[in-house]
Amino acid sequence: MRVAMYYNNKDVRLEEMPIPQIGASELLVKVIASGICGSDVMEWYRIKKAPLVLGHEITGEIVAIGKDVKKYKKGDGVFVSHHVPCNTCRYCLNGHHTACETLHKTNYDPGGFAEFIRVPQINVDRGMFLLPEEISFEEGTFIEPLACVARGQRLAHMQPGRSVLVIGSGISGLLHIQLAKALGAERIIATDITEYRLKAAKKFGADAIVHAKEDVPAEVCKVNEDRLADLVIVCTGAFPAAVQALQSVDRGGTVLFFAVPEPGVNLPVPMNELWRNEITLMTSYGASPKDIQKAIELIRSRKVNVKDMITHRLSLKDTAKGFKLVADAKTSLKVIIEPQR
């Protein structure tokens, strides 16, 4: 089978690998669509394991079933979660599924930028989700990123009537904008460094947009009744964005670090000021099965519009072009690879 082998952001090669052999409790899925995630182009995060086949936002069709698998059948359209929790450790039992050691060790074989993937037993057990008729294969590639967004806003206690500042209007920022709107945000302000993404933020529900190089806290106050934001969501790993977030949150508010700077970069935190103003700093990583179910329902019910975020659909041989589009972050939103093309 063909795969797109990642060496670095500028070196993604079309190569051949054997189709994975499945065991008695495993599945073989033909990958129909696989989204390129922003994390796929974070070289500091990916290159240490290269070469490898990336891709974790996949939908496909079951083409082979191990003899012990009873829940699924050939031809089923599915979303497959790459990381799954154990559901029994202290972290899972306390609701921190994405801190589970099992979740960080699980994956499918070899990765979503391939014609086929082998789904291990543990993923079959708790990482397989049938696609509703209302969700196309390409729309289903948004299930994983939207689940991560849903988890972040759930942990941040997003509530109706709150003002929200989204820093960084890439695909995760746009999903945060749409979800905050669906959850009843009173006012949503979005920032970015490119006009293309600022226009997208406006299109997908931001009430106001601010170029990230402007005085963002001052601009937030101008459009938010002279107040800073109740909830600030950081959707870029750029260090200035993290600093800006601390300056843009209102008293009693929350900063959600959905994205973070690379390792070794430390953020100076004005603890005394945060203490006096009762500001919460928090992080969110990944998604649990509960969040995935929520994302599926949000897409199925059209409460979040994902279809119009797709800007590029490319064949497997053009994966390198897709990586360049996502890494450049200038003229693309969601880039989807279609391995069967």
Secondary structure by P-SEA (a helix, b strand, c coil): cccccccccccccccccccccccccbbbbcccbbbbcccccccccccccccbbbbccbbbbbcccccccccccccbbbbbbccccccccccccccccccccccccccccccccccbbbbccccccccbbbbccccccccccaaaaaaaaaaaaaaacccccbbbbbccccaaaaaaaaaaaaacccbbbbbcccaaaaaaaaaaccccccccccaaaaaaaaacccccccbbbbccccaaaaaaaaacccccbbbbcccccccccccccaaaaaaaabbbbbccccccaaaaaaaaaaaaaccccccccccccccccaaaaaaaaaaacccccbbbbbccc
